[in-house]
Amino acid sequence: MRQQQELLNLSTENNTRDFWKKIGKLGIANDRRSSIPMEVLTSEGNVCKDIKTVYDTWKCNDISYDDVEKAVCRAKLHKAGGLDQICAEFLRNNSCENILFKIIKYAFDNGDVPATWNNILINPILKPDKDYRDPLGYRGIALMSMPCNIYADILNTRLSSWLEEKNILADEQNGFRKDRGCIEHLYSVTSIITNRKIERLSTFTCFIDAKKAFDSANREMMWFKLMSIGINGKFLKGLQSLYVDVRYAVKVNGHMTDMFGD
C-alpha cells in the first residue's frame, strides 16, 4: 500500500522521472537484475568478487554454443536474406548451428569477420506520397547476412545487459532498451499536457527529427565513447569488425548495382 501511495503521489505531482524510476524498481524486472551473482570464477578456479573484473568477464567472456543457439531462435522467420541468401530458417538445425558457432567464436576471438558478412544489399521502399522517379523518395532497407545478424545480436545482447547492470544509460532513454519503449514517453508527454491544460497553462514542445541519423554517425566518436565507458579488448574489436570494409549494392527491379562503399 505504501508503494502504491508513493506512485500515486508522484503521478499527481507530474513527477514523471521519479515515477518511472520507481516503476523500474518494482516487479520481476528488479528480481531478474539482482539474480546474477556479483562474483565470477577465474581461469585458475578461484572466486573473484572484484566488481570491475566481474563486469569485464561478463562482457568479454567467450561466446558459447548456447549464445549462438539462443540468437538463432531469436532471429525472425520469413525474412529476406542478404546477398548470401541465407535466411533464419536455414540455420535452425544442429549442423548449421555447429558451423555457425565455430565461425562466430573465431570472429570474436580474433576481431575479424568473413568479408561477405560486410556486404549489404539495399532494398529501396517508396515512401508514402513520394515521386517514384526520385531516389531520395525511397527508404533504403539494408539486408545484412543472416549469420552476421546472429553475431551482431549476440554482441548487442551482451552489451545491453552490461550497460543496464552498470546503470550507464540515462533513465530518460527508453528506445533500444529491453522491456521499455518510446510509448512511455508518449504517456509522459500526454500526462504533462493534460495536467497543464487543467491548470490553463500553455505547453511548448520541441521534436527533433535528425535526417539520416544512423548513416551520418561518426564511427570514431562512437568507438571513443564506448572506450570511455569501459568497453575495450576483444569485445570492442568484435564491434569494430562489423564496420570494416562495408560494401553495398542496391537492388533495382530485380537487378543489382555494382558494389560501392568503404
N, C-alpha and C positions, 0 to 999 in steps of 0.2 A: 504493500500500500504506500509506503514511504517513497519508493522509486516512482510509482505511478503519479504521486502528487508532485514530485520534482519535475517529471516530464511535462505535466500539465502546466506547472508554473512557467517553465521555460518556453512552452509553446505560446502561452498568453502574453509573455513578455517580449515576444518576437525575437527571442534569442536563438536563431537557427543554428549557429555554430555550436553552442553548447548542447543544444537539443540533439543534434545528430551525433555529437561526440558521446553523449550519454547513451543513445541508442546502440552505438558501436560497442559499448561495454556490457551490454546485456545479451542474454541468449546463448545459443550454441556456438556462434562465431567466436565469442570470447573463450569458451571452453576449448574449442579447437586450437586456438592460438597457444593456450597455456599447456596443451597436452604434449608438446615437443620438449624433451628434457634439454636443459642448457648444459649439456656435457657430451663429449664425444670420446671414442676410443682412438688412440694414436696408432701409428703403424707398429709401435712396439707393444701394443696391447694394454697400455696404461690409460686410465681415465683422466681426461683433461677438462677442467671447468673454466678455463680462461675464456671470457666472453668473445674476444676478438678471434681466438683460434676456433671456437665453436662456429661462429658465423662464417669464417673463411672456409672451414671444412665443408659446411653445407653448400656453400657457393661453388667451390672448386672440386668437390668430390667427383670421382669417376662416374661417368654416365653408365647406368646399369641396363641390363636387358629389360627389367621391369619398367624403367623410364621410357624406353622405346615402345614397349607394348602398350603402355597407357596412352602415349601420344598418338599412336596409330588408332587406338579406339576413340580418341577424341576427334580425330580428323573427320570432317563432314563427308558424307557419301553423296554420290550422284553429282559431283562437281567436276568441271572440266579440268584436265591435266595441263601441265605446261608444255614446253617444246618436246619433252621426252615422252609425252602422252601417258605417263604413269598416274593412275588415279588411286584414291584411297582403298577402293575395293580390291585392287591388285595386291596390296600389301598385307591384307588381313589373312595371313596364313603363316604358319610357323617357319616355313622355309624362307620366305621373303623377309620376315621379321628378323630371322637369324642373320641374313646377309646385311640387312639394313643396320642392325646393331653393330656389326663389325665395322661398317663404313663410318657410322656416326661416332663410334668410340675412337677410331683413328683420327677423324676430323677434330674432335675435341682435344685429344691428347697432343696433336701436332699443330693445331691452329691453322688448318688448311682443309678446304672442301673441294670436291671434284669440280672442275671448271664448268661442266654443264649445269651445275646447280645454280650458277650465277647468270645463266641465260634465261631471260624473262620474255614471255610472249604478252604483248599488249593487245587487248581486245577492245576496240572503241565502241562505246554505247552512246547513242544520241541522247542529249539532254532534252527535257520537255521544251517545246516551243522554240527549238533552235533550228537554224538552216542546215540541212544535211550536207550542203556543199562547203561548209566552214569547218575545218578540222578542230578549231577551238570550241565548237559547239558540242564536242563529244567528251564523254568521261572515259578516261583510259582505265580499263580493268586489267591489272597486272596478274598474269597467271604464272606462278612460280612452279618449279619442280616439286612434286609432292614429297619426295624424300627430303628435300631442303626444307619444306614446310614443317615436316615432322621434327627435324633438328632444331629449327627456329622455335617451335612450340616448346620443346624441352628447355631450351635456354631461357625463353620468356617466362615459363612457369617457375623455374628456379630463381630467376632474377626478381620476379614479382613477389614470391614468398620471402625472399631475403629483404627486400625493401619494406615489406609490411612488418616483418619481425623486428627490424631496426627502427621502425616508425620514422622513415625518412620522408615519405611523401606528405605533402601538405594536406591537412584534413579537408580543405576546400576542394581538393581534386577527387572527383567521383568517376570520371571517364577512365577507361582502361584499367579498372580495378575490380577484383573478384567480389561478387555479392553487392556491388554498388553500381550506380548508373547516373547519367545526367538527368534522368527523370526526377531524381531527388532535388536537384537544383530548381527544376521547374516548379516543384511543390513549394520550395522556399520562396521563390520569386512571387508565386501566386499568393502565398500567405502574406508576404510583405505588402503587396499591392492592395489586397483585400482589407488588411488592418488599417492601412493608411487612408483608404477610401472612407472607411467608417469614421476616421478622425478628421475627414475632409482635408487631407494633406495630399499634395502633388507628389508623384514619384517619377524620377528621371532615371532611365536605364541606358546603358551603352553595350551594344552587342558587336563583337569584332569577328569578322569572317576573313581569315587570312588566306589570300589567294595562293594556291599550290603550296600549302604549308609544309607538307611532308616532302615534297620534291625539292624545296629550297632549303631544307635543314642543313646547317653547316656540320659536316661529319666530324671535323677536327675538334670543334667545340663540344660535340656530343661525347667524343672519347675523353676529352679533358674533364667534362662534368662527371662522367662515370668514374674516372680515376679519383676525382676529388671527394667522392663519397665512399671510396674503398673498393671499387671494382678494379681488379687487376689480375695478373697472372694468366693462366690458360683460359680462364673464363672470358676475360677481356679479348684475348686473341681469338677465341671462338666467335665472339660477336663481330669482331673486325673482319674475320674471314668471309663473312656473308656480304661484305661491301667491297670486296676486291675484284677488279676487272669485271664489273657488272655490265652485261651486254643486253640489248633489247632488240626485238623485232615486232613490227606492227602487222596484225592480221587484217587485211582489207579484202572483202568479198571472196574469202576462201584462199587468197594468196598472201604471201608474207613478204615484207620488205627485207632489204639487206640488214644485217646486224649493225647496230651502232651503239655508242655509249662510251664508257671509260676507256 
